[in-house]
């Protein structure tokens, strides 16, 4: 499993499968042809299957390419639900910012104020780290995912099949991070750390007295009628409809392909455990950027980005990324990867043109090309 830090180009050779396009109207077929071609290209590069949905002033477009099951060659469905990985972070950050707007916390509060004694050791000190620094990855806190023992146990083949159903508490994940020195002093640089959002989820729970997933449900999922979106906790099963998910479970992008559909997402907790579909993700990001979930002050804070340490033309805000496209357009959203699944969801600043898509693998596929095709290809 990996959680990706930016919407990036990932292209490797792999298993090529036939493209299967979903029916579309003549206007949608003409307008979104570059997006379909980019999806087909991802399949040619080794992604088993792709599902996408876009919405703009001309309506909704849905499409698939490739297959959802490499054994039966059953195509992906436009209704597929999938694990969204780090897209979870935008939901968590939205809840934290709602709590700030309600006066229940401040982004300038320290981690120690909310989680006393939890961030401590090997140079980590929660007294000098703010909630804002958790959300924009400037805390310097070590990413538990980078720990070699953790990686061998939960990401590579032998460990994965032995431990794929293990339930991990957020405190165990934080303890892994605390065994290492911080990456830098708080506020002096930028580095993506999933530990930041495990902590942010715990802050939500401390501030509200409820599980962070319950807060996401009643603050975002239910008001927006996101019927395909769940916070699964320790449940290993995927809801229907969904496709199979595939991983290499190795340090290289070659070698055998394994079915990794069933995993215990507690290994990601508030950093990346959620499940959704493309329609729900579009509805969420459209509402968020249109100001329907946050007051203007909190939305502006979310969109205040850190540029240092990011790939060119990418900035990181509070649980959201800014991506400057080659045609001069700027889109906002997040990418996410968890074992067997890579996704992205982006929208224009006004929330009127949105795109969400998923690759049902974790080793190949050019997500940037799909985004460029949708927003710059016509």
Wavefront OBJ file of the C-alpha trace (Angstrom):
o trace
v 0.000 0.000 0.000
v 1.144 3.506 -0.665
v -0.459 6.842 -0.149
v 0.641 9.319 -2.795
v 1.593 12.849 -1.917
v 0.825 14.650 -5.139
v -1.029 14.281 -8.432
v 1.903 12.923 -10.374
v 2.817 11.061 -13.536
v 3.356 7.363 -12.909
v 4.001 5.398 -16.108
v 5.393 1.868 -16.163
v 5.047 -1.089 -18.483
v 2.626 -3.804 -17.456
v -0.273 -6.034 -18.419
v -2.069 -4.576 -21.448
v -5.812 -5.159 -21.589
v -8.496 -4.170 -24.105
v -10.304 -0.856 -23.687
v -14.055 -0.916 -23.168
v -15.814 2.437 -23.385
v -19.113 3.163 -21.676
v -22.000 4.490 -23.761
v -22.093 8.276 -24.041
v -24.146 10.904 -25.819
v -22.765 12.310 -29.070
v -21.994 15.670 -27.455
v -20.238 14.080 -24.476
v -18.381 11.679 -26.741
v -17.012 14.607 -28.758
v -16.233 16.829 -25.768
v -14.526 14.217 -23.628
v -12.776 12.220 -26.331
v -9.271 13.255 -25.099
v -10.146 12.008 -21.607
v -11.299 8.665 -22.965
v -8.105 8.404 -25.001
v -5.983 9.135 -21.913
v -7.875 6.439 -19.994
v -7.298 3.975 -22.817
v -3.604 4.906 -22.814
v -3.411 4.146 -19.093
v -4.805 0.688 -19.804
v -2.201 0.297 -22.527
v 0.466 1.187 -19.973
v -0.640 -1.624 -17.675
v -3.617 -0.419 -15.636
v -6.199 -3.225 -15.617
v -9.143 -0.834 -15.687
v -10.167 2.817 -15.317
v -13.463 4.400 -14.307
v -14.120 8.140 -14.560
v -16.867 10.715 -14.301
v -16.771 14.377 -15.258
v -19.351 17.094 -14.922
v -19.418 20.546 -16.499
v -21.946 23.026 -17.841
v -22.902 20.589 -20.623
v -23.785 17.752 -18.286
v -22.376 14.561 -16.827
v -20.044 12.193 -18.664
v -19.207 8.688 -17.445
v -16.762 6.242 -18.983
v -14.681 3.138 -18.363
v -11.708 1.502 -20.010
v -10.199 -1.927 -19.481
v -11.433 -4.527 -17.044
v -12.461 -4.817 -13.427
v -11.419 -8.453 -13.141
v -8.390 -9.782 -15.009
v -9.547 -13.380 -14.553
v -13.051 -13.051 -15.999
v -12.318 -9.950 -18.141
v -15.497 -8.373 -16.792
v -15.334 -4.646 -17.638
v -15.346 -1.937 -15.018
v -18.670 -0.308 -14.212
v -19.342 3.429 -14.206
v -20.957 2.787 -10.794
v -17.823 1.243 -9.273
v -16.953 2.103 -5.695
v -13.258 2.130 -4.825
v -10.775 2.894 -2.068
v -9.814 6.577 -2.406
v -6.670 6.617 -0.241
v -5.401 10.095 0.563
v -8.474 11.805 -0.846
v -9.675 11.056 2.687
v -7.421 13.912 3.808
v -9.634 16.555 2.196
v -12.651 15.246 4.119
v -10.710 15.290 7.393
v -9.343 18.796 6.789
v -12.852 20.037 5.963
v -14.152 18.781 9.304
v -11.251 20.398 11.194
v -11.966 23.712 9.446
v -15.676 23.436 10.237
v -14.768 22.958 13.889
v -12.607 26.065 13.722
v -15.481 28.044 12.199
v -17.653 26.877 15.113
v -15.074 28.076 17.633
v -14.311 24.594 18.936
v -10.623 24.784 18.052
v -8.042 27.008 16.353
v -5.587 26.108 13.624
v -2.963 27.748 15.830
v -3.638 25.340 18.690
v -0.761 22.975 19.345
v -0.992 19.233 19.017
v -0.022 18.993 22.692
v -3.124 20.974 23.690
v -5.374 18.356 22.125
v -3.302 15.186 22.378
v -1.050 15.632 25.397
v 2.069 13.474 25.470
v 1.304 11.719 22.176
v 3.832 13.471 19.920
v 6.990 13.104 21.921
v 10.367 11.461 21.547
v 13.397 11.376 19.245
v 13.082 15.116 18.710
v 9.317 15.254 18.184
v 7.517 17.739 20.423
v 3.785 18.355 20.084
v 4.145 21.637 21.999
v 5.776 23.254 18.947
v 3.479 21.821 16.246
v 0.180 23.466 15.294
v -2.930 21.939 13.797
v -2.327 24.035 10.683
v 1.083 22.391 10.301
v -0.544 18.970 10.506
v -2.975 19.828 7.732
v -0.417 21.335 5.328
v 2.385 18.855 6.077
v 4.828 21.389 7.508
v 4.961 19.717 10.940
v 8.126 17.736 10.231
v 6.566 14.661 11.863
v 7.981 11.417 10.473
v 5.697 9.464 8.128
v 4.978 6.089 9.710
v 4.593 4.666 6.192
v 8.333 5.238 5.608
v 9.348 2.926 8.431
v 11.116 -0.079 6.882
v 9.674 -2.649 9.269
v 6.175 -1.271 8.732
v 6.663 -1.390 4.957
v 7.879 -4.997 4.972
v 5.015 -6.031 7.244
v 2.127 -4.350 5.440
v 3.240 -3.498 1.884
v 5.475 -6.272 0.558
v 4.274 -9.719 -0.495
v 5.103 -11.995 2.441
v 4.075 -9.510 5.110
v 0.986 -8.359 3.237
v -0.617 -11.791 2.961
v 0.127 -12.514 6.610
v -1.127 -9.186 7.936
v -3.701 -7.892 5.407
v -6.558 -8.418 7.891
v -4.810 -6.954 10.956
v -6.559 -4.106 12.758
v -4.206 -1.299 13.768
v -5.103 1.488 16.169
v -4.130 5.074 15.289
v -1.931 5.070 18.393
v 0.095 2.171 16.989
v 0.654 4.122 13.770
v 1.800 7.183 15.710
v 4.137 5.079 17.843
v 5.851 3.859 14.668
v 6.523 7.489 13.683
v 7.791 8.417 17.136
v 10.621 5.865 16.838
v 12.248 8.162 14.280
v 13.601 11.690 14.329
v 11.448 14.376 12.693
v 12.186 15.326 9.101
v 12.750 18.993 10.037
v 11.834 21.590 12.648
v 8.114 22.494 12.554
v 7.269 25.143 9.978
v 10.686 25.189 8.294
v 9.966 22.944 5.300
v 7.391 20.634 3.708
v 7.181 16.860 3.587
v 4.162 14.642 3.095
v 3.469 12.598 6.217
v 0.449 10.396 6.728
v 1.061 10.607 10.473
v -0.172 14.219 10.319
v -3.669 13.101 9.346
v -3.845 10.212 11.779
v -3.254 12.900 14.416
v -5.799 15.241 12.809
v -8.413 12.485 12.996
v -7.695 12.068 16.705
v -8.012 15.842 17.221
v -11.477 15.703 15.630
v -12.408 12.922 18.028
v -11.086 14.813 21.049
v -12.883 18.020 20.050
v -16.238 16.370 19.343
v -16.293 13.244 21.496
v -17.197 11.220 18.405
v -15.236 8.970 16.026
v -13.836 11.072 13.193
v -15.755 8.939 10.686
v -19.037 9.796 12.391
v -18.218 13.500 12.066
v -17.484 13.067 8.352
v -20.781 11.241 7.961
v -23.049 13.782 9.608
v -21.168 16.889 8.421
v -20.397 15.919 4.794
v -21.678 12.549 3.619
v -25.300 12.926 4.750
v -25.812 16.620 3.849
v -24.416 16.039 0.336
v -26.234 12.697 -0.120
v -23.012 10.851 -0.880
v -24.623 7.420 -1.013
v -21.490 5.572 -2.196
v -19.119 7.114 0.368
v -18.140 5.317 3.565
v -15.558 5.424 6.322
v -15.053 1.670 6.692
v -12.952 1.510 9.855
v -11.625 -2.046 10.109
v -14.017 -3.610 7.570
v -12.034 -5.497 4.921
v -14.837 -5.934 2.379
v -15.654 -3.728 -0.570
v -19.286 -2.659 -1.103
v -20.992 -3.464 -4.409
v -20.680 -2.595 -7.189
v -16.897 -2.640 -7.254
v -14.032 -4.118 -9.236
v -11.077 -6.191 -8.113
v -7.943 -4.315 -7.000
v -4.415 -5.349 -7.981
v -0.899 -4.830 -6.669
v 2.644 -6.009 -7.336
v 3.596 -6.223 -3.615
v 7.244 -5.662 -4.477
v 9.885 -2.956 -4.679
v 9.601 -2.950 -8.480
v 6.715 -2.465 -10.880
v 7.401 -5.785 -12.579
v 6.704 -9.345 -11.550
v 3.476 -11.112 -10.581
v 0.202 -9.274 -10.133
v -1.824 -10.102 -7.016
v -5.465 -9.566 -6.134
v -5.358 -7.259 -3.098
v -9.036 -6.283 -3.000
v -9.540 -7.267 0.614
v -7.451 -5.271 3.099
v -8.020 -3.824 6.533
v -7.957 -0.044 5.905
v -7.171 0.741 9.538
v -3.561 0.670 8.294
v -4.364 4.099 6.845
v -6.928 5.420 9.366
v -7.748 9.128 8.822
v -4.880 9.431 6.348
v -6.588 7.291 3.718
v -9.215 4.704 4.634
v -12.330 5.990 2.856
v -14.331 4.410 0.016
v -16.326 6.374 -2.552
v -17.201 6.571 -6.239
v -16.543 9.152 -8.936
v -19.956 10.783 -8.726
v -19.738 11.307 -4.973
v -16.191 12.681 -5.186
v -17.290 15.158 -7.838
v -20.213 16.274 -5.696
v -17.939 16.718 -2.675
v -15.202 18.752 -4.362
v -17.713 20.852 -6.296
v -19.549 21.736 -3.075
v -16.294 22.396 -1.218
v -14.826 24.807 -3.772
v -18.194 26.502 -4.281
v -18.217 27.444 -0.578
v -21.052 25.146 0.473
v -19.107 23.341 3.209
v -16.887 26.066 4.655
v -17.239 29.790 5.409
v -15.132 32.076 3.213
v -12.417 32.527 5.853
v -11.863 28.796 6.314
v -11.999 28.079 2.579
v -9.361 30.760 2.005
v -7.189 29.137 4.683
v -7.613 25.750 3.022
v -6.472 27.227 -0.314
v -3.389 28.944 1.138
v -0.691 26.698 -0.275
v 2.872 25.700 0.463
v 4.963 25.559 -2.709
v 8.384 24.596 -1.340
v 9.208 20.916 -1.733
v 6.287 20.267 -4.075
v 6.594 19.191 -7.722
v 6.577 22.070 -10.243
v 3.198 23.778 -10.611
v 1.757 21.998 -7.560
v 0.965 23.579 -4.188
v -0.398 22.023 -1.003
v -3.002 23.752 1.136
v -4.920 22.317 4.093
v -5.807 18.860 2.819
v -6.101 20.044 -0.767
v -3.705 20.469 -3.682
v -3.463 23.149 -6.322
v -2.421 21.954 -9.773
v -1.476 24.373 -12.572
v -2.134 22.730 -15.933
v -0.196 23.234 -19.156
v -3.068 25.210 -20.699
v -2.911 27.794 -17.884
v -5.932 26.518 -15.964
v -5.671 25.857 -12.223
v -7.574 22.979 -10.637
v -7.945 21.935 -7.010
v -8.291 18.487 -5.504
v -6.323 15.539 -4.216
v -4.919 12.229 -5.337
v -4.954 9.038 -3.335
v -3.408 5.619 -3.458
v -3.850 2.623 -1.216
v -2.881 -0.953 -1.998
v -4.509 -1.879 -5.319
v -6.159 1.479 -6.002
v -5.026 4.872 -7.332
v -7.482 7.766 -7.636
v -7.698 11.480 -8.272
v -10.451 14.079 -7.968
v -10.089 17.682 -9.167
v -12.253 20.692 -9.891
v -11.991 24.192 -11.252
v -11.943 26.954 -8.648
v -15.647 27.678 -9.073
v -16.572 24.014 -8.636
v -18.385 23.893 -11.982
v -16.111 21.490 -13.853
v -15.130 18.382 -11.912
v -13.422 15.092 -12.673
v -12.846 11.995 -10.556
v -11.324 8.713 -11.696
v -9.738 5.509 -10.435
v -7.141 3.009 -11.614
v -7.676 -0.424 -10.032
v -3.946 -0.938 -9.506
v -1.061 0.754 -7.696
v 1.902 0.448 -10.045
v 1.134 2.142 -13.379
v -0.984 4.759 -15.097
v -0.560 8.450 -15.909
v -3.082 10.316 -13.782
v -1.745 13.730 -14.835
v -2.456 12.866 -18.471
v -6.110 12.121 -17.670
v -6.476 15.447 -15.863
v -4.763 17.393 -18.655
v -6.973 15.688 -21.233
v -10.187 16.564 -19.420
v -9.426 20.214 -18.662
v -7.101 21.171 -21.508
v -7.960 18.706 -24.285
v -10.972 20.505 -25.754
l 1 2 3 4 5 6 7 8 9 10 11 12 13 14 15 16 17 18 19 20 21 22 23 24 25 26 27 28 29 30 31 32 33 34 35 36 37 38 39 40 41 42 43 44 45 46 47 48 49 50 51 52 53 54 55 56 57 58 59 60 61 62 63 64 65 66 67 68 69 70 71 72 73 74 75 76 77 78 79 80 81 82 83 84 85 86 87 88 89 90 91 92 93 94 95 96 97 98 99 100 101 102 103 104 105 106 107 108 109 110 111 112 113 114 115 116 117 118 119 120 121 122 123 124 125 126 127 128 129 130 131 132 133 134 135 136 137 138 139 140 141 142 143 144 145 146 147 148 149 150 151 152 153 154 155 156 157 158 159 160 161 162 163 164 165 166 167 168 169 170 171 172 173 174 175 176 177 178 179 180 181 182 183 184 185 186 187 188 189 190 191 192 193 194 195 196 197 198 199 200 201 202 203 204 205 206 207 208 209 210 211 212 213 214 215 216 217 218 219 220 221 222 223 224 225 226 227 228 229 230 231 232 233 234 235 236 237 238 239 240 241 242 243 244 245 246 247 248 249 250 251 252 253 254 255 256 257 258 259 260 261 262 263 264 265 266 267 268 269 270 271 272 273 274 275 276 277 278 279 280 281 282 283 284 285 286 287 288 289 290 291 292 293 294 295 296 297 298 299 300 301 302 303 304 305 306 307 308 309 310 311 312 313 314 315 316 317 318 319 320 321 322 323 324 325 326 327 328 329 330 331 332 333 334 335 336 337 338 339 340 341 342 343 344 345 346 347 348 349 350 351 352 353 354 355 356 357 358 359 360 361 362 363 364 365 366 367 368 369 370 371 372 373 374 375 376 377 378
